[in-house]
Amino acid sequence: MSTAPTVRPGRIDVHQHLVPPFYRDLLAKAGISEAGGRALPEWSPEGALELMDTLGTASAVLSASAPGTGFVEETGEAAALARRLNDFSASLTAGHPGRFGFFATLPLPDVAAAAAEAARALDELHADGVTLLANNRGTYLGAEGPEPLWRTLDERGAVVFVHPAELPAPTVEGIPPFAADFLLDTTRAAYLLVRNGIVHRYRNLRFILSHAGGFVPYSSHRMALTIANDTRRSPLDVLDDFRSFYFDTALSSSPAALPTLLAFAQPGHVLFGSDWPFAPTPAGQYFANGLDTFAPPEQLRSINRASAEALFPRLASGSPLPAPARPALGRVRRAAQHAAARIAFKLVQSAD
């Protein structure tokens, strides 16, 4: 009697983007051809699945990257674009059971429209959470005002994926925003979410900070002392609020960044992320191999899958799908790519 082959559970990627053709066309009409200093990459569901097979990823929670709907000035049009993106994402998820999930796009800075779309996406489309940009036209998460949105999300125990946007300031020549500004943008949002008590008041929310939280793990004690001085709170209580965040590993699982993240984050609060397609496949391989090399085995299992399963039980309910069969030549090519990426990673680190 034959038995089905055992499928080894793969990674769950919480930081992967989608760029639907209609969204690309709207950005082009607005004169936007890049995000964060990178040209808008090609995207397709087939390309996403190929990348996932390469990295050993079973499931990916997709999101629209910056600028989201922020480039649309008229409120009704921004809300309509958010609905279209979310309907597309829900259809894609339904068409690939177990492989894709999605974070809903919300039309901030219109708080009422964002709260309404959050309720629709979470209640009707069964989104896995929502994406919020760290700043929307210069207004940061954590600033006073969007209480109706926080209440809507808190009532549903929503997962909030915080993604950076371009800083509300001129760029510096020679420094693409994704290389440094994005990290500061996320840090600013995290600071205000803690400073103004959002994470303390809305205990049902789970915030994921992109790219290992920007500078949060590295500068957490410095920021906690500053906030404690301003608010008369205990520095340890403030640190607990910073440690309540979840963090993804996109572009951040290096031997310099990973130890700081793992030393700071609560157990079970570090999640795998690739940032594809804005981070091309070689970059995804580079940092995935860094994670495999430098994370302790018990933490690696949590980062790759278990922590995300706790946040997204839907993705834990079924067995991951086996990768589709590939010709022998394809397997050899992928093995060679993995080996080359591991060698490149070690060479770069030894050069440091």
Salt bridges, closest charged atoms under 4 A:
ASP53 OD1 - ARG99 NH2 3.59
ASP53 OD2 - ARG326 NH2 3.08
GLU73 OE1 - ARG137 NH1 3.93
ASP87 OD1 - ARG120 NH2 3.09
GLU117 OE1 - ARG83 NH1 3.95
GLU117 OE2 - ARG120 NH2 2.96
ASP123 OD2 - ARG156 NH2 2.91
ASP128 OD2 - ARG314 NH2 2.97
GLU147 OE2 - ARG201 NH2 3.24
GLU155 OE1 - ARG156 NH1 3.61
ASP230 OD2 - ARG195 NE 3.97
ASP241 OD1 - HIS200 ND1 3.80
ASP241 OD1 - ARG203 NH1 3.96
ASP241 OD2 - ARG233 NH2 2.98
ASP248 OD2 - HIS15 ND1 2.94
ASP275 OD1 - HIS15 NE2 3.04
ASP275 OD1 - HIS17 NE2 3.14
ASP275 OD2 - HIS211 NE2 3.74
ASP292 OD2 - ARG11 NH2 2.93
GLU309 OE2 - ARG305 NE 2.86
